[in-house]
Amino acid sequence: MQKYLPDAFLFAAILTFIVFIAATIMTKQSPFQIAMHWGNGVWSLLAFSMQMVMVLVTGHTLATAPFFKRILDKLSNLPKSPIQAIIYVTFVSGVACILNWGFGLVIGAIYAKEIAKKIKGVDYRLLIASAYSGFLLWHGGISGSIPLTLASGNLSKATAGALDKGISTSQTLFSSYNLIILFALLFTLPLLNAAMHPKNKEDVFQVDPALLEDDVQPVTFDKAEMTPADKIENSPVVNIFLVTAIVAHKTPKNLLLAFGNACKGAAGIILQFPFYAGIMGMMVGQNSDGASLAGIISQSFISSSTALSFPSLTFLSAGIVNFFVPSGGGQWAVQAPIMMPASVELGVSTARTGMAIAWGDAWTNMIQPFWALPALGIAKLGAKDIMGYGVIITIYSGIVIMLGLTFL
């Protein structure tokens, strides 16, 4: 991966050309029509992109507030060796992502940075990859968008008439098969990641702790020398009616400094998310017969399915589609009208089919830079630094999830 994987932006550009050519050939649309689909889609993630920027920036700003820095400092003292560091980061990130994907995505990377400052001999690239690996669990956790959508009801249109009422979370998130998959990964991923740590010291990628320090520090003034403007900027009274991250920094001046520092890591999101939105537009853009590239991929898996193999094949197709449509909402919009009616026809549980789509959506995130960008922005690394580990995690977790969906 270090040798051959391009920068995350070039990765998105290459995917754009691949999907452009594939969609032109497979859906028998003209290059102009496919280009129009790209143009129609390119701004479709604009609101979501801003949400992701705010998740990254506000999470980073909150974590650098003195109160939360003390908490992270104490937590970073728990591991005593490089192997323990990998295990702790993976587990903490996994638990956080089960609770809330946005929180887990940010806190895992920040926690990893704090540990890297203290544990000598820990591989920094693997440490950040371990923090990102927790994100694999989010769709099986309580903030998973697809199972929550299933529980919301009003699904007839989205599922092409396959469902006329919602599916309780007791059949999806809190089903026995999902909980077994979730906890199997939560407790074995730390061991898998720890096993990937280099045995030889010369193979360990270490980072200078000084490079991990915040670029700005809270500002203090001698009150006797403060101007009226300084007094306003450094008065906690101004922040009383604002949210936690602002209050935690005590003064507007410190908040602005921390916010500006956090914004540096958001450049990748701002630049690349419109390209992925364009890719999604080409993937779901339909020809005159209503066929899209994403739909053709999904249909190809149905053609060879049986009742036993359908959940696993749904999972695999979702993983492939997710590589080009890395959004839970987009994934559901593409696959629900195809997979849910097919599950009814085959007599397969629609709840299990929905979770197969959800797990597939999470699965290939480990080899897709889209969701890694916030963590990479915090860690000051590139996609090539962690994706090699992501391949191993993808292979292992794919086996665990397919076995769980098929036999539990």
N, C-alpha and C positions, 0 to 999 in steps of 0.2 A: 504493500500500500504506500509506503514511504517513497518508493521508486516510481510507481506508475499512476497513482491516483492524483488527478489534478486538483487545483484549488476548488473550493466548494462552488464558487461562481462559474468557473469553467465546466464543472460537473453539470450544473444546471443548463449551461449553454449546449453542451453535448447532448443531454437528454432532450432538449428542445428539438434538435435536428433529427434525433432518432425517432421521436414521436411524430414529427412532421412527415418524415418519409413513410413510416409504418402506417399512419392514419391515411395518407394519400393512397397507398397500395391496397390496404385491407378494406377500407370503406368505399373505395372507388370514387372518391371525391377529387376535384381538381386542386392543385396547389393553392389557387386563389381562395377556394372555399375553406381549406384548412387554415390558411393565413387569417381569414376572417374569424374563424373559431378562436384562434390565438388572440386576436385583437379584442374579441368579445369577452374573453376570459381574463385578460391581463390585469384588469383592475378589480376583479371579483373578490380578491382577498385583501383589498385595501383596508377595510375596517378591521379585519382579523390581523393584518400586519401591524396596525397601530396597537391593537390589543397585546400582541406578542412583544412589541417594543416596550409597552408599559409594564408587562409582566417581568421582563428582564430588568428594566431600569428601576422600577419601584422595589422589586425584590432585592436588587443589588444595593440600592440606597438604604433600604431598611436594615439589611444585614451589616452594613458598615456603620450603623448608628452605635454609639458607645455601649448601650445596654445589650444589644444583640451580639456585638463583638465579644463582650464578656462571656455570653452564653456559648458562642462558637469556640471561644478560647478554651473554656472548660471541657467541652465535648472533644476538642482536638487533642486534649491531654490523655484521653482514654486509651488509644492504641499505643503500644510500646515498641512495635517492630514494623517493618515494611509490610509483612504479610497481614498483621493485624490491621494496619491502616487500610489495605485494600478491602478486607472483610467489613470493617466498620463503615467505610464510605458506601459500599454496595448496599449494605443492609439499611442504613439510614436513608439513602436515596430511594430505595424500594418502598420502605414504609411511607415516606413522604409522598411519593407518587401515587400510592394506593389511596391516600387521603385526598390529595389534590394534585393534578398533573402539573399545573403551573408552579405551585409551591415547590414540588419535588424537583422539577427541572432546574430551578435556580438554586435552591438550598444545597442540593447535592454537590454542585460545582463549587460553591462558596466554601462548603465544609471541606472539600478536597483540597482547596487552596490553603486553608488554615492548617490542615495536617501536613501538607508539603513543606510548610515553613519550619516544622518541628521534627519530623521524622527523617533522619538521614538515611540514604540508601534506598528510598522508595522510588519506583519508576513513576515519574510524573504523568507520562502519557497514559499509562495503564490506570493510574489513579483517577484521571478525568474520564477515561472510558468506563471505569467502574461506576462513577457517579452517574454517567449517562445511561448505563445499563438498567438502572432502576426504572427508567421511563418505559421499559418494556411492559411493566406491570399495570400501567395506568388504565387501560381499557378493561381490565379485570377488577379494578378498584371502584370506589364509590363515586368517582368523577368521570367514569367512562361514558362518553357521549352517546354511543350506539345503544347500550342497554338502557340508559336513561330515556333515550328517544322511544324505545320499545315500550317503556312503562307509561309514556305520556298519552297513549291512545291516539285517535285520529290518524290511523296508519293506512287506511284503504288506498288512497292515491299513491303514497310512497311505495307500497308493496304490490302495486298492480292488482289490488283486490284480494290479496292472499290473507290479509288480516283486517278485521273490522273492529277490533278492540285491542287495548293495550295488553302487554305481557308483564306480569308482576316481576319485580326484581328478585323475588324468592325463586323464580325459575331461571334467572340469568345470573346476576351478580352473586346471589347467595345460594345458588344451587350447589350441590355437593361436588359435581365435576369441576365447576369453576373454582371453588375454594381449594380443591385439591391441587389443581394446576397452579393457582396463585401462590399457595404456600410452598409447594414443591420448588417453584422458581425462586421465591423469596429466600429460602434457606439453602438452596444449592448454588445459585448464582455467585454468592460471595466466595464459595469454595472454588468454583470454576475460575473466577477472576484471580483468586490468590494463586491458583496453580499456574497461571500464565506469567507470574512475576519472574523476571530473569534470575537464573541461579548465579551467574557470574557477575561480579560487581562492574566489570568493564562493559557489560551489555545494558546496564541500568541507565535510563535517561533521567538525569537529575536536573533540577532547575535551581538557579541561584535564588535563595529566599528573598533577597533584596528586590528581585524583579516582581515578586508577588505582593509587595506592599502597596497600599493605596497611594495613588498619585497625589492626593490632597489630604491634608490633615485639618481637623477642626481649628477654626481661627479664634484666638482670644485677644482681647485688648486690655490695656491698662485703662480702667474706668476714668481715671483723672485726665487721660489724653484723648478720650473718645469724643468725636464730633456728634452733633445731633443725628446725622445720618447713620453713623456707626451705632449709636444707641438704639435706633429703630431696627436696623438690620440684625442686631444681636440681642433683641428682646424676645424672650420666650412667650410674652403675653400675646404677640401677634399671631402665634401658632395655635392658640388655645382651641379655636373652633375648627381646626383642620385635622387630617387623618393621622393614623399612627406613625407612619414613616416620618412625617413632618414633625410631630411632637417629639419623637425619639431623638431628633437632631437638635432639639431645643431652640435653635435660632434659624431664621430664614437664610442667613449667610452660610451657615454650615450645610443647610439643606441644598442650596444652589450649588455649592462646591461638590457635594457628594453626587448630586443628580447629574452634573456636567461630566464627572468622572465616569459614572455608570453608562452614560449615553455613548461612550466610545465603543462599547461592545455591541451596540445595536446596528452598526453599519451593515453587517452581513444580512440582517433581516430586511432592512430597508431596501437594499439593492436586489436581493435575490427572490424575495417572495413574489413580486410581480411576474418574474419569469416562471415560477412554479404555477402561478395562476394561469398563465398562458398555456403551459403544458396541460393543465387540467382542462382548459377550454378545448384543446385539440383532442384530448382523450374522450371527452363526452360529447363532442360535436357530432350531430347525427346527419346522415345522408337522407335522401328523399324517402328511403324505405324505413327510416327510424333506427338504422344501425350505427353504432359508434365503435371506436377501437376498444374502449373499455368493455363495452357490451359483448363484443366478439370474443375477447379474452375470457370473460366470465362464461359465455355460452359454450366455449370449447371444453371447459371442465365439466359442465353438466352432461354433455353428450355421452361420457363414459362412466357416469356415476351410478352407484347402487345405493340402497338405503344405508348400508354399512359405511361405504366410502364417501358418501356425500359430505358429511361435516368436514372431513380432512381435505377433500378437494375444494370445498368452499373456502376453507382457511388458506390453502395454497393460492387459489385465484385471487383472494383478497390481498395476500402478501405481494403478489405481482402487480396488481392494480395500484396498491398503496405506494409502490416504488415511484409511480408517475403521478399519483393523486394523493399526496401525503396529508390528507385532512380527513378526520373522522366524518364530518358532515358530507364532504364530497364523496367519500367512499360509500356511505350509506345511500346517497342519491343515485350512484352508479349501479350498485349491486343489489339493493333491496328489491327493485322491480323484477329482477331476473332470478335471484336465488330464493327469495321467499315463496313465490308461486311454485318453483321447482321442488322445494322441500315439502309443500303440501301434496303435490302430485306423487312424490316418492314415499310419503308417509313418515317423513322425518320431522322431529320436533322443530317448530319454528323458533322457539326460544334458543335451542342449541345452534340452529343455523345463524341466528342473529349474533350469538356469542362467537361463532366461527368467523364471521365477518369482522367482529370487533377485535379478536385476537390476531387475525391476519393484518388488520390495519396497524396494530402495535408492533407486530413481529419484525417486518422489514425496516422499521424505523432505525434499527441498529446498524443498517448499512446504507442509510439515506441521510445526507447531511442536513436536510430541511429542519428537523426538530433539534438537531445538535447545535445549531447556530447560537442559541442563547448561552448554552454551556460553554461553547468554544469561545464566545465573546468574553465571558467572565474569566476563563482559564488562559486566554491569550495564546491559543493553539489553533492549528488548522485541522480540517477534516481528515487529512492523511495521517495525522498523529494518532487518531483513535480508531479509525475504521478497520484496521487489521484485527484488532481485538473484537470489533463488532461482528466480523465474519464468524468467528468462533462462537460467540454468544448466539448469533442467528441460527447456526447449525444445531447447537445443543438445545436451545429453547424450542425450535421447530419440532424436534423429535418429541420433547415432553408434551407440548401442546397438542400435537396430532394424536398421540397415544391417549391423552386425556379426553379429547373430543370424540374419539372413536370408541373407546372401551369402557369409560367410566359411566 
